[in-house]
Amino acid sequence: MRAITKEVYLKWYEDMQFWRKFEDKLAALYIQQKVRGFLHLYNGQEAVLAGALHAMDLSKDKMITAYRNHVQPIGMGVDPRRVMAELLGKATGTSQGLGGSMHIFSKEHGFYGGHGIVGAQIPVGAGMAFADKYLETGGVSLTYFGDGAARQGSLHEAFNMAMLWKLPVVFICENNGYAMGTSVERTANHTDIWKLGLGYEMPSYAVDAMNPVKVAEAMFDAMERARRGEGPTFLEMKTYRYRGHSMSDAQHYRTKDEVEEYKKIDPITQVLNVIKENSWATDEEIETIDQRVRDLVSECEKFAEESPYPETNVMYDVVYDQENYPFIPHKL
C-alpha cells in the first residue's frame, strides 16, 4: 500500500472537511426547500471513504453504494459543483437534475450510484465484479450497504455467487448503529454483522471505521486478495452518523449524550490531531485549508443556484426509445 505520509494526512483533512461542510450546506439548503425529497447525510462516516480512496486504483476500480451517496463521487473525481446542482434538481447536475439526492451517478469516474432500494446495489456490485473478471480489467468493485441492508436476502445470494465464482469484489457494511431508527440490537439475534460472511467461508472482519488508516489497511488487503483472483472479502466498517437517517428524522431513538460521545472520536478530529502532534501544519496553514474548503462550498452553491432547471421535455427524452412507437420524439 502507498505510504501514509504527511501529504496524505493533509489531503485527508482537507477532503473530509470539505465533504462535511458540503453536506452541512446541503442541510441548510434542504431547510430552505431548495433540496427536495429525502436527504441522507454522511457526517461522521467520512473516514470510510478517505481510507478506501487511499487503497483504490481509480483508473479501474469501481464503487457502488446506497442513497447516502453525495461525497463518494466527489472523492472519485466528480465535479462537486455538478453534485450540488443535481441535488438542487438543476440541468447541470450529474443526471441533468433528474436523479436528485439518492441517485448520483458517474460511469466516467467509476461511481455506479446511489441506489434507493435497500440492498438493491449488493447483487449489482457482484455483477460489476463478474464483468471485471470476465473482461480481465484487473478492477475491483467496492460494494457498500448499511447495517439494515445486511438483513436482505439478496445479500446472501450475492455472497454465495461471489464466493463460488471468486469474484473481485469487496462487500462493505457501513454499520453506523441504526437501520433508519432501529438499532442493530433490535434487528437480529447477533450484533457482529461481519460474521454473516463466515457461513460462505468468506474472509470477514470488523474495522474501526472512525480511523482512515485502519480503513485503508483493511481495504488494501481485501482488494489485493481480489486482484490475486482469490475472491471477495466482507468488511464491517464500524462507524457512526451524527445526523439522523435523513433530514426528516427526529432521532427519538438515541440521546444527545450518545452523539456527543461519538464526536470525541470524530475522524476529522483524529486526523487533525495527528497533523498537529507531528507539527505537519501550523494553525495558519490549517486555517488556509479551512478557507479553501469554505470557498469551494460557496462556489458549488453559487453554481447550483445559478444553473437552470431542466426543460420539461427532458423528462420524456430520457424515459426510453422504442422504434415502433414514434409518437414521442427523443433528443438524447
Number of C-alpha atoms within 10 A of each C-alpha: 12 9 8 11 9 15 12 14 19 18 15 24 24 19 21 24 19 23 24 21 18 22 20 16 16 24 20 12 16 18 11 10 11 15 21 15 13 15 24 22 26 23 19 23 27 27 28 27 20 25 23 23 21 22 20 23 14 17 10 14 22 24 26 25 28 23 23 23 23 29 23 25 24 20 19 20 14 20 14 26 21 25 27 31 29 28 29 27 27 27 20 22 28 26 20 18 25 21 17 26 27 22 24 30 24 18 10 10 19 20 26 23 23 25 21 15 11 16 23 17 25 28 19 18 27 27 18 23 30 21 16 21 21 11 10 9 13 17 24 31 31 27 25 22 25 24 25 23 22 23 16 14 10 17 21 18 13 18 25 17 16 26 19 12 14 18 28 34 34 26 27 26 24 24 27 22 19 21 17 16 17 13 17 19 12 11 15 12 8 11 14 15 22 23 19 19 22 12 10 16 13 19 16 21 18 18 20 16 27 25 23 26 20 17 25 25 16 22 27 19 14 26 26 17 19 24 19 11 14 16 23 31 28 25 26 25 28 22 23 23 20 18 17 21 21 17 16 11 13 12 15 9 12 14 9 10 9 10 14 12 10 16 16 10 14 23 27 23 14 16 22 19 12 14 19 13 10 9 11 15 15 11 10 9 11 18 12 12 19 17 12 14 21 16 13 17 23 15 14 20 22 14 18 25 16 11 17 15 19 16 10 8 12 16 10 14 14 12 9 9 15 10 6 6 8 9 8 12 12 15 10 10
